[in-house]
Amino acid sequence: MRMFAASLVAVLLASSATEAADYPTPREGDFVIKDFAFASGEKLAEVRLHYRTLGKLERDAQGRARNAVLILHGTGGSGAQFLRPEFANELFAPGGTLDASRYFIVLPDNVGHGQSSRPSDGLKARFPRYGYRDMVEAQYRLLREELGVDHLRLVMGTSMGGMHSWLWGELHPQFMDALLPLASLPAQISGRNRVWRRVVIDAIRHDPQWQNGDYRAQPQSLRTAQQMLFLMGSNPVVRQQTMTTLAQSDAVLDDYVRTAMATADANDVLYQLESSWDYDPNPGLEKIQAPLVAINFADDLINPPELGILEQEIRRVPNGRAIVMPTTPHTRGHGTHTIAKVWQHYLKELLDRSSH
């Protein structure tokens, strides 16, 4: 999972991958939405949405966009995470499934993440309470008002971005040709998934050092948050292979937390985890019209297959298919969503099936 991976190391990795990769250099921009109204009833005079694009937008004879692809990141991430070699070099390079010479690829930083508007910009805990539907609304306006995209070839996303993909299918059923949610469930956050989030949320909110969001130095609860995120991010086999002794386990964990703490912010983390408050696509699954392939992983601690939720609810999606990939030496638990070589053949099949 590499949630909250907008660390300096991750950014440097993404930058070096971009320079070395055989695909176009991403173009970056900022879209400012005036007087943005959040679902909570709060407003901001300006909401900034940072984004990256690869490739060139193409239109059909009627002027409709025909090759745009929207890719959505997970909780704590940013669009930069998709420039890592295990994703971009597999998909965006010449001959790749999402070859950037053929597709117009849009990688936004969601509200509260990356270089988009977020609590740590200055408002701290006075930043409006945002939810997943606010994020999808901002994504939609970015496409329509900033990039001139009136139709999407594909919406796909990882983790939180996978959940956004389910919402896209319901809220804008005619807007895309295909949907690929990765490492997500079409149901409200509940059970163990809610519990680990609450552990982090409560650790921050009940920390005296948090000071109702007005801290000058990062509260120690941010360390607890990063430790919990590390715990949930991979599978037990991989952890054991890389952490074979007590001392080595402590060293690996401490190194991860130290790196994450260098750039993480407690208010940002708190808001990011609380933003799933309005996520519940379950009542409207029948509204999804585009072909949809949902991919989960057997070693995912966040969306474990034994729940059976995906297999049960996919039956309600008219053109839906559910895949739970088995544990292999190549899978990494929840974080497998960004290792494209594991699942990209299903993406190719979906694109072939949904082509017009």
BELWOUR-V100588 format. One line per field, one symbol per residue. phi: phi as a letter, one per 40 degrees, with the letter a starting at -180 (. if undefined). psi: psi as a letter, one per 20 degrees, with the letter a starting at -180 (. if undefined). A space follows every 10 residues. Layout:
# BELWOUR-V100588
phi=???
psi=???
This chain:
# BELWOUR-V100588
phi=.fcfcccdcc cccccccccc ccadcccbab bbccfccccc gcbbcabcbc abbbgbcbbc ccgcdbbcbb bbccdgcacc ccccdcbccc bccdgccbdc cbbbbbbccc dgbfbcdadc cicfcccdcb bccccccccc cdccccbgcb abcabaabfd cccccdcdcc cbcccbcabb cbfabcadca fcccccccdc dcdccccdcc ffgbccbdcc cccdcccccc dccbbcccdc cbbcbccccc cccccccccc ccbcbccccd ccccccdbca cdcbccccbc dbbcbbbcbc ccbccccgcc cccccccdbc abbbcccbcc cbgdcccbcc ccbccccccc cccccb
psi=hkqlklrggg ghggghhghi qlrqpqpqrp pppqlpoqhi irqphpppoq rqqqappqqa hjjppijppp pprrpibrhh hjjqhifghg girpirhloi ihqoppnqpr pjqcjrprhi hhhcjiqqoq ahhgghghgg hggghgikoj qphppqrpdg hghhgggghg hmhiiqhqpn pplrqlqqpa bhghghghgg ghgghjohih lkikqhqpqh hhggghghhg gihaqhgggh himirgghgg ggghgggggh hhiqpggggg hghiijhjon ighkhiiphq ppopprphko hhmphihjgg hghhhiogkq pppoprprii qlbhiiiinh hhihhhgggg gghjq.
